[in-house]
Amino acid sequence: MAKILVTGGCGYIGSHTIIDLINNGFEPICVDNNVRSSAKVLEEVTAISKQSVPHYAVDACDMEALRVVFEDHQDLAGVIHFAAYKSVPESVVRPLDYYRNNLNSLLNILELIAEYKVPNFIFSSSCAVYGNSTELPVTEQTPMLAAQSPYAATKQMGEQIVQDFAKANPEIKNILMRYFNPAGAHPSGLIGEFPQDGAYNVIPILVECLVGIRGQFGVTGNDYDTRDGTCIRDYIHVMDVANAHTKALQYLQKKSTPDNCEAFNIGIGKGLTILELIEAFDRATGQKVDYKIGSRRAGDVAAVYSDYSKAKQYLGWSPQYDVDDIMQSVWKWTEYSKWYRN
Ligand SMILES: NC(=O)c1ccc[n+]([C@@H]2O[C@H](COP(=O)([O-])OP(=O)(O)OC[C@H]3O[C@@H](n4cnc5c(N)ncnc54)[C@H](O)[C@@H]3O)[C@@H](O)[C@H]2O)c1
């Protein structure tokens, strides 16, 4: 079985990816300092996958602690690097923490990958690298515009670092994964997104509104040039995001072309308006979330959605879940975990 080191493996996307890796015959090893998660999620991962996952409670910015993991596992077939801070608003308030954590962890990982000759690397990037692009759909060739936050800047810089690393290390194959809006939970409802410091993504905010710990949901503008006037975004089920990593590893394992650093968009390829999202949420919960139309939020573009045809062509990946699957799994996870109480 090919051993894969997963940094940030206790986090939202990392934990779902570990399950998909196990389902496809990989052997994941988790590294996570649990600064934004709980190691307990691995108990649920084991319950779902019937396999226990070795876990190192290590800060990826701590080079010597990280080296121990690479020493213990000198037969790694790949590394997936999820570990990072990811809150856009927090990054505006604490930019240095974001640059320090997101970039130092990446530099350490790459240095050890080169030293221990790990053949394959996948970096968690984001559609945030495209800035406020108005080109639709967004392809991997869409030019990157100015980063809109320190968080987005760490992803643009991270991609540049991996590209330079790839040139200097032609024997190591790299992939940059540009996720659009990951959403949903594992269909079992046992794991899902756990916003530790309060919700700032739209679906967890809808949950907080419905369960009464927030007031009305505020729709930020209904005068955009879209179907119903509200903003359009690309929501992709977290299990589809997870499976894209498995497919990317399988692709890297058999790939022999000289281009050793490729970017892939991971999105559903079509956009949903905020009002359509609310309708799907209401269908899944059997309730009606209370919302009001507010004014536009500075910096929002009317519509962003991906073209994922490159991932389809090269990775053989395409989304399997739709927005109703997303919302049903979110609600199952919410009822199981009551995460909003923490
Ligand atoms: N969820 C999204 O909406 C989204 C969108 C685009 C890109 N991404 C990127 O995908 C990756 C995973 O995101 P997520 O949603 O699972 O986030 P998450 O916060 O749920 O998980 C990140 C995990 O990394 C861990 N971590 C952070 N810094 C660490 C460090 N220095 N050493 C060890 N562990 C550390 C945290 O404890 C957490 O468990 C991130 O790189 C994020 O920027 C996420």
PDBQT file of the ligand as one rigid body, heavy atoms in Angstrom, charges set to zero:
ROOT
HETATM    1  N1  LIG A 401     -12.330  24.963   3.201  1.00  0.00    +0.000 N 
HETATM    2  C1  LIG A 401     -12.234  25.868   2.239  1.00  0.00    +0.000 C 
HETATM    3  O1  LIG A 401     -13.186  26.597   1.979  1.00  0.00    +0.000 OA
HETATM    4  C2  LIG A 401     -10.959  25.997   1.432  1.00  0.00    +0.000 A 
HETATM    5  C3  LIG A 401     -11.011  26.618   0.166  1.00  0.00    +0.000 A 
HETATM    6  C4  LIG A 401      -9.848  26.721  -0.566  1.00  0.00    +0.000 A 
HETATM    7  C5  LIG A 401      -8.648  26.240  -0.048  1.00  0.00    +0.000 A 
HETATM    8  N2  LIG A 401      -8.628  25.657   1.178  1.00  0.00    +0.000 N 
HETATM    9  C6  LIG A 401      -7.348  25.173   1.715  1.00  0.00    +0.000 C 
HETATM   10  O2  LIG A 401      -7.448  23.796   1.964  1.00  0.00    +0.000 OA
HETATM   11  C7  LIG A 401      -6.648  23.442   3.090  1.00  0.00    +0.000 C 
HETATM   12  C8  LIG A 401      -7.492  22.697   4.094  1.00  0.00    +0.000 C 
HETATM   13  O3  LIG A 401      -8.585  23.523   4.470  1.00  0.00    +0.000 OA
HETATM   14  P1  LIG A 401      -9.653  23.046   5.540  1.00  0.00    +0.000 P 
HETATM   15  O4  LIG A 401     -10.943  23.655   5.142  1.00  0.00    +0.000 OA
HETATM   16  O5  LIG A 401      -9.589  21.580   5.741  1.00  0.00    +0.000 OA
HETATM   17  O6  LIG A 401      -9.094  23.810   6.834  1.00  0.00    +0.000 OA
HETATM   18  P2  LIG A 401      -9.125  23.353   8.364  1.00  0.00    +0.000 P 
HETATM   19  O7  LIG A 401      -8.800  24.560   9.167  1.00  0.00    +0.000 OA
HETATM   20  O8  LIG A 401     -10.352  22.598   8.680  1.00  0.00    +0.000 OA
HETATM   21  O9  LIG A 401      -7.898  22.326   8.415  1.00  0.00    +0.000 OA
HETATM   22  C9  LIG A 401      -6.559  22.743   8.444  1.00  0.00    +0.000 C 
HETATM   23  C10 LIG A 401      -5.850  21.842   9.446  1.00  0.00    +0.000 C 
HETATM   24  O10 LIG A 401      -4.473  22.199   9.468  1.00  0.00    +0.000 OA
HETATM   25  C11 LIG A 401      -4.038  22.221  10.810  1.00  0.00    +0.000 C 
HETATM   26  N3  LIG A 401      -2.898  23.114  10.872  1.00  0.00    +0.000 N 
HETATM   27  C12 LIG A 401      -2.861  24.448  10.636  1.00  0.00    +0.000 A 
HETATM   28  N4  LIG A 401      -1.610  24.901  10.751  1.00  0.00    +0.000 NA
HETATM   29  C13 LIG A 401      -0.828  23.829  11.056  1.00  0.00    +0.000 A 
HETATM   30  C14 LIG A 401       0.548  23.636  11.285  1.00  0.00    +0.000 A 
HETATM   31  N5  LIG A 401       1.414  24.651  11.259  1.00  0.00    +0.000 N 
HETATM   32  N6  LIG A 401       1.017  22.388  11.552  1.00  0.00    +0.000 NA
HETATM   33  C15 LIG A 401       0.168  21.340  11.603  1.00  0.00    +0.000 A 
HETATM   34  N7  LIG A 401      -1.156  21.448  11.403  1.00  0.00    +0.000 NA
HETATM   35  C16 LIG A 401      -1.643  22.688  11.127  1.00  0.00    +0.000 A 
HETATM   36  C17 LIG A 401      -5.247  22.674  11.619  1.00  0.00    +0.000 C 
HETATM   37  O11 LIG A 401      -5.198  22.261  12.975  1.00  0.00    +0.000 OA
HETATM   38  C18 LIG A 401      -6.387  22.005  10.867  1.00  0.00    +0.000 C 
HETATM   39  O12 LIG A 401      -6.680  20.733  11.395  1.00  0.00    +0.000 OA
HETATM   40  C19 LIG A 401      -6.050  24.749   3.614  1.00  0.00    +0.000 C 
HETATM   41  O13 LIG A 401      -4.754  24.882   3.094  1.00  0.00    +0.000 OA
HETATM   42  C20 LIG A 401      -6.976  25.795   3.052  1.00  0.00    +0.000 C 
HETATM   43  O14 LIG A 401      -6.330  27.026   2.894  1.00  0.00    +0.000 OA
HETATM   44  C21 LIG A 401      -9.752  25.507   1.920  1.00  0.00    +0.000 A 
ENDROOT
TORSDOF 0
